[in-house]
Amino acid sequence: MTDTVASPPPTDCPRCGKPPGLCVCAALSSIENRVEILVLRHPQEQDRELGTAGILCRQLAHATLRTGLSWPNLAKALGRPAEARRWGALYLGTRTQAPAPDAPPLLAVDADGAELPDQEGVLGALEGLILLDGNWAQAKALWWRNAWLLKTRRLVLNPRAPSLYGDLRREPRRESVSTLEAGALALSILEGRPDIVAPMLEPLRLLLRRYRDSGARPKTPDRRRSHKISRRR
């Protein structure tokens, strides 16, 4: 994993990046992924406690986490040459563009949110997946400040279950899940490996158990992370 963020404070676990009481190292998996992951994290989205972008990237052999507002192109964000058309970007768009409840769990759509023909061909040709990490306003800012994202294949997730966050994050839309959940679900579909979802989500389950056991509550209960299936952390 590549991360441009400054090193975590000494009190945080050097491996999982979480505070000692929320360490999830015992649950981290090691996944050899074919479809590369690039997470673009908004500078204001750096939740030490409940954030999941770092957990996602630490479990994958091929994943990059970048923090910032804009990059000139995909190659600059990724740190190496890449063809944007061979990458997909998870972005929900407006409520009117949301997938129908009975739609497939992952869809390639056009600029208006309409399902593209030949879904199998489009999804099967992807070499990488981009996730926007932040609340809805932050994800929207990342989307519009990086015009090159329009050159990628736009993808939307249609999860069959709500986010594991439960009452810790009030999600404004049924499609909203964490960055880790979004990445695990999308990757499992793109690679045809449904078996990787459970182990990839185990660190989040452990994190949430420890967080609830600590009696802590989120400083900002309503994160409005509707992009996350994109998005999310």
One Martini backbone bead per residue (centre of mass of N, CA, C, O) as a GRO file, in nm:
protein
  233
    1MET     BB    1   0.097   0.035   0.021
    2THR     BB    2   0.021   0.377  -0.058
    3ASP     BB    3   0.101   0.676   0.148
    4THR     BB    4   0.089   1.041   0.192
    5VAL     BB    5   0.055   1.035   0.477
    6ALA     BB    6   0.140   1.096   0.767
    7SER     BB    7   0.249   0.969   1.029
    8PRO     BB    8   0.136   0.835   1.293
    9PRO     BB    9   0.097   0.853   1.594
   10PRO     BB   10   0.255   0.679   1.846
   11THR     BB   11  -0.029   0.573   1.965
   12ASP     BB   12  -0.053   0.429   1.709
   13CYS     BB   13  -0.075   0.173   1.515
   14PRO     BB   14   0.162   0.089   1.272
   15ARG     BB   15  -0.028  -0.110   1.104
   16CYS     BB   16  -0.350  -0.003   1.129
   17GLY     BB   17  -0.378   0.307   1.264
   18LYS     BB   18  -0.492   0.257   1.544
   19PRO     BB   19  -0.582   0.279   1.837
   20PRO     BB   20  -0.514   0.058   2.077
   21GLY     BB   21  -0.827  -0.005   2.152
   22LEU     BB   22  -0.871  -0.047   1.806
   23CYS     BB   23  -0.717  -0.276   1.719
   24VAL     BB   24  -0.704  -0.493   1.397
   25CYS     BB   25  -0.467  -0.694   1.334
   26ALA     BB   26  -0.601  -0.978   1.399
   27ALA     BB   27  -0.805  -0.930   1.126
   28LEU     BB   28  -0.612  -0.915   0.907
   29SER     BB   29  -0.566  -0.950   0.571
   30SER     BB   30  -0.429  -1.122   0.268
   31ILE     BB   31  -0.470  -0.984  -0.059
   32GLU     BB   32  -0.459  -1.094  -0.393
   33ASN     BB   33  -0.498  -0.853  -0.638
   34ARG     BB   34  -0.585  -0.768  -0.967
   35VAL     BB   35  -0.754  -0.528  -0.894
   36GLU     BB   36  -0.683  -0.218  -0.851
   37ILE     BB   37  -0.649   0.024  -0.581
   38LEU     BB   38  -0.788   0.366  -0.548
   39VAL     BB   39  -0.769   0.611  -0.292
   40LEU     BB   40  -0.948   0.916  -0.248
   41ARG     BB   41  -0.876   1.150   0.006
   42HIS     BB   42  -0.998   1.375   0.190
   43PRO     BB   43  -0.843   1.589   0.409
   44GLN     BB   44  -1.106   1.577   0.618
   45GLU     BB   45  -1.080   1.245   0.590
   46GLN     BB   46  -0.934   1.138   0.915
   47ASP     BB   47  -1.045   0.885   1.080
   48ARG     BB   48  -0.901   0.714   1.334
   49GLU     BB   49  -1.136   0.527   1.432
   50LEU     BB   50  -1.369   0.468   1.175
   51GLY     BB   51  -1.193   0.444   0.951
   52THR     BB   52  -1.131   0.231   0.629
   53ALA     BB   53  -0.916   0.287   0.409
   54GLY     BB   54  -0.663   0.168   0.546
   55ILE     BB   55  -0.770  -0.118   0.583
   56LEU     BB   56  -0.809  -0.185   0.292
   57CYS     BB   57  -0.511  -0.135   0.188
   58ARG     BB   58  -0.364  -0.331   0.399
   59GLN     BB   59  -0.504  -0.601   0.256
   60LEU     BB   60  -0.365  -0.523  -0.017
   61ALA     BB   61  -0.131  -0.567  -0.267
   62HIS     BB   62  -0.304  -0.351  -0.462
   63ALA     BB   63  -0.272  -0.032  -0.312
   64THR     BB   64  -0.383   0.321  -0.296
   65LEU     BB   65  -0.333   0.614  -0.085
   66ARG     BB   66  -0.478   0.940  -0.125
   67THR     BB   67  -0.427   1.281  -0.017
   68GLY     BB   68  -0.665   1.524  -0.145
   69LEU     BB   69  -0.815   1.724  -0.413
   70SER     BB   70  -0.597   1.707  -0.663
   71TRP     BB   71  -0.520   1.580  -0.997
   72PRO     BB   72  -0.423   1.582  -1.324
   73ASN     BB   73  -0.423   1.255  -1.316
   74LEU     BB   74  -0.405   0.925  -1.284
   75ALA     BB   75  -0.096   0.895  -1.284
   76LYS     BB   76  -0.047   1.094  -1.047
   77ALA     BB   77  -0.223   0.944  -0.838
   78LEU     BB   78  -0.075   0.658  -0.877
   79GLY     BB   79   0.247   0.681  -0.985
   80ARG     BB   80   0.166   0.582  -1.283
   81PRO     BB   81   0.091   0.454  -1.562
   82ALA     BB   82  -0.251   0.500  -1.705
   83GLU     BB   83  -0.571   0.392  -1.823
   84ALA     BB   84  -0.871   0.529  -1.763
   85ARG     BB   85  -1.063   0.323  -1.926
   86ARG     BB   86  -0.949   0.079  -1.722
   87TRP     BB   87  -1.118   0.239  -1.512
   88GLY     BB   88  -1.307   0.265  -1.210
   89ALA     BB   89  -1.569   0.475  -1.053
   90LEU     BB   90  -1.715   0.537  -0.752
   91TYR     BB   91  -2.045   0.692  -0.809
   92LEU     BB   92  -2.368   0.786  -0.744
   93GLY     BB   93  -2.490   1.059  -0.732
   94THR     BB   94  -2.798   1.109  -0.763
   95ARG     BB   95  -3.100   0.993  -0.667
   96THR     BB   96  -3.205   0.957  -0.968
   97GLN     BB   97  -2.936   0.754  -1.017
   98ALA     BB   98  -3.025   0.527  -0.866
   99PRO     BB   99  -3.053   0.210  -0.820
  100ALA     BB  100  -3.237  -0.043  -0.828
  101PRO     BB  101  -3.302  -0.282  -0.597
  102ASP     BB  102  -3.290  -0.518  -0.844
  103ALA     BB  103  -3.019  -0.464  -0.916
  104PRO     BB  104  -2.720  -0.513  -0.951
  105PRO     BB  105  -2.441  -0.474  -0.733
  106LEU     BB  106  -2.291  -0.389  -1.014
  107LEU     BB  107  -2.252  -0.085  -1.216
  108ALA     BB  108  -2.240   0.045  -1.538
  109VAL     BB  109  -2.249   0.393  -1.622
  110ASP     BB  110  -2.349   0.683  -1.724
  111ALA     BB  111  -2.380   1.023  -1.676
  112ASP     BB  112  -2.704   0.957  -1.602
  113GLY     BB  113  -2.715   0.648  -1.475
  114ALA     BB  114  -2.723   0.454  -1.705
  115GLU     BB  115  -2.715   0.149  -1.819
  116LEU     BB  116  -2.489  -0.034  -1.971
  117PRO     BB  117  -2.399  -0.216  -2.208
  118ASP     BB  118  -2.215  -0.479  -2.156
  119GLN     BB  119  -2.126  -0.541  -1.854
  120GLU     BB  120  -1.920  -0.771  -1.872
  121GLY     BB  121  -1.718  -0.624  -2.059
  122VAL     BB  122  -1.661  -0.372  -1.885
  123LEU     BB  123  -1.583  -0.507  -1.612
  124GLY     BB  124  -1.369  -0.715  -1.732
  125ALA     BB  125  -1.163  -0.468  -1.834
  126LEU     BB  126  -1.074  -0.392  -1.560
  127GLU     BB  127  -0.778  -0.281  -1.366
  128GLY     BB  128  -0.936  -0.059  -1.185
  129LEU     BB  129  -1.025   0.112  -0.866
  130ILE     BB  130  -1.214   0.397  -0.753
  131LEU     BB  131  -1.223   0.574  -0.438
  132LEU     BB  132  -1.417   0.798  -0.239
  133ASP     BB  133  -1.309   0.964   0.062
  134GLY     BB  134  -1.603   1.072   0.221
  135ASN     BB  135  -1.837   1.266   0.228
  136TRP     BB  136  -2.053   1.385   0.013
  137ALA     BB  137  -1.919   1.663  -0.031
  138GLN     BB  138  -1.630   1.551  -0.065
  139ALA     BB  139  -1.683   1.360  -0.303
  140LYS     BB  140  -1.789   1.577  -0.493
  141ALA     BB  141  -1.530   1.744  -0.498
  142LEU     BB  142  -1.349   1.525  -0.616
  143TRP     BB  143  -1.506   1.479  -0.877
  144TRP     BB  144  -1.493   1.790  -0.985
  145ARG     BB  145  -1.167   1.833  -0.943
  146ASN     BB  146  -1.147   1.556  -1.134
  147ALA     BB  147  -1.198   1.536  -1.460
  148TRP     BB  148  -1.063   1.252  -1.529
  149LEU     BB  149  -1.296   1.071  -1.414
  150LEU     BB  150  -1.470   1.089  -1.683
  151LYS     BB  151  -1.272   0.869  -1.829
  152THR     BB  152  -1.393   0.673  -1.666
  153ARG     BB  153  -1.573   0.426  -1.526
  154ARG     BB  154  -1.885   0.436  -1.406
  155LEU     BB  155  -1.984   0.331  -1.076
  156VAL     BB  156  -2.233   0.130  -0.900
  157LEU     BB  157  -2.377   0.036  -0.601
  158ASN     BB  158  -2.598  -0.255  -0.480
  159PRO     BB  159  -2.655  -0.344  -0.191
  160ARG     BB  160  -2.804  -0.605   0.016
  161ALA     BB  161  -2.681  -0.447   0.265
  162PRO     BB  162  -2.619  -0.273   0.520
  163SER     BB  163  -2.419  -0.116   0.705
  164LEU     BB  164  -2.217  -0.196   0.983
  165TYR     BB  165  -2.246   0.071   1.145
  166GLY     BB  166  -2.526   0.158   1.188
  167ASP     BB  167  -2.567   0.383   1.454
  168LEU     BB  168  -2.277   0.524   1.388
  169ARG     BB  169  -2.413   0.572   1.095
  170ARG     BB  170  -2.613   0.792   0.918
  171GLU     BB  171  -2.769   0.689   0.632
  172PRO     BB  172  -2.929   0.850   0.354
  173ARG     BB  173  -2.868   0.577   0.191
  174ARG     BB  174  -2.882   0.245   0.101
  175GLU     BB  175  -2.593   0.256  -0.064
  176SER     BB  176  -2.444   0.320   0.196
  177VAL     BB  177  -2.098   0.271   0.266
  178SER     BB  178  -1.802   0.184   0.326
  179THR     BB  179  -1.501   0.170   0.185
  180LEU     BB  180  -1.451  -0.122   0.255
  181GLU     BB  181  -1.721  -0.238   0.157
  182ALA     BB  182  -1.702  -0.135  -0.131
  183GLY     BB  183  -1.434  -0.269  -0.208
  184ALA     BB  184  -1.505  -0.564  -0.144
  185LEU     BB  185  -1.753  -0.593  -0.326
  186ALA     BB  186  -1.634  -0.499  -0.597
  187LEU     BB  187  -1.393  -0.696  -0.606
  188SER     BB  188  -1.556  -0.962  -0.593
  189ILE     BB  189  -1.694  -0.909  -0.869
  190LEU     BB  190  -1.455  -0.846  -1.063
  191GLU     BB  191  -1.308  -1.136  -0.964
  192GLY     BB  192  -1.500  -1.367  -0.871
  193ARG     BB  193  -1.478  -1.338  -0.517
  194PRO     BB  194  -1.689  -1.386  -0.262
  195ASP     BB  195  -1.481  -1.493  -0.031
  196ILE     BB  196  -1.342  -1.199   0.044
  197VAL     BB  197  -1.543  -1.037   0.214
  198ALA     BB  198  -1.536  -1.146   0.504
  199PRO     BB  199  -1.229  -1.103   0.571
  200MET     BB  200  -1.227  -0.793   0.499
  201LEU     BB  201  -1.459  -0.725   0.732
  202GLU     BB  202  -1.344  -0.815   1.009
  203PRO     BB  203  -1.205  -0.549   1.107
  204LEU     BB  204  -1.472  -0.391   1.129
  205ARG     BB  205  -1.612  -0.566   1.335
  206LEU     BB  206  -1.396  -0.527   1.552
  207LEU     BB  207  -1.401  -0.220   1.568
  208LEU     BB  208  -1.704  -0.192   1.649
  209ARG     BB  209  -1.692  -0.357   1.905
  210ARG     BB  210  -1.475  -0.184   2.050
  211TYR     BB  211  -1.620   0.084   2.032
  212ARG     BB  212  -1.876   0.003   2.189
  213ASP     BB  213  -1.728  -0.104   2.446
  214SER     BB  214  -1.605   0.190   2.515
  215GLY     BB  215  -1.857   0.407   2.486
  216ALA     BB  216  -1.829   0.550   2.236
  217ARG     BB  217  -1.892   0.838   2.025
  218PRO     BB  218  -1.946   1.008   1.768
  219LYS     BB  219  -1.887   1.338   1.692
  220THR     BB  220  -2.038   1.274   1.403
  221PRO     BB  221  -2.319   1.106   1.343
  222ASP     BB  222  -2.368   1.267   1.062
  223ARG     BB  223  -2.198   1.198   0.755
  224ARG     BB  224  -2.322   1.163   0.484
  225ARG     BB  225  -2.220   0.883   0.294
  226SER     BB  226  -2.356   0.847  -0.006
  227HIS     BB  227  -2.104   0.769  -0.192
  228LYS     BB  228  -2.017   0.476  -0.084
  229ILE     BB  229  -2.126   0.365  -0.328
  230SER     BB  230  -1.773   0.459  -0.254
  231ARG     BB  231  -1.829   0.535  -0.020
  232ARG     BB  232  -1.609   0.550   0.172
  233ARG     BB  233  -1.345   0.487   0.436
   0.00000   0.00000   0.00000
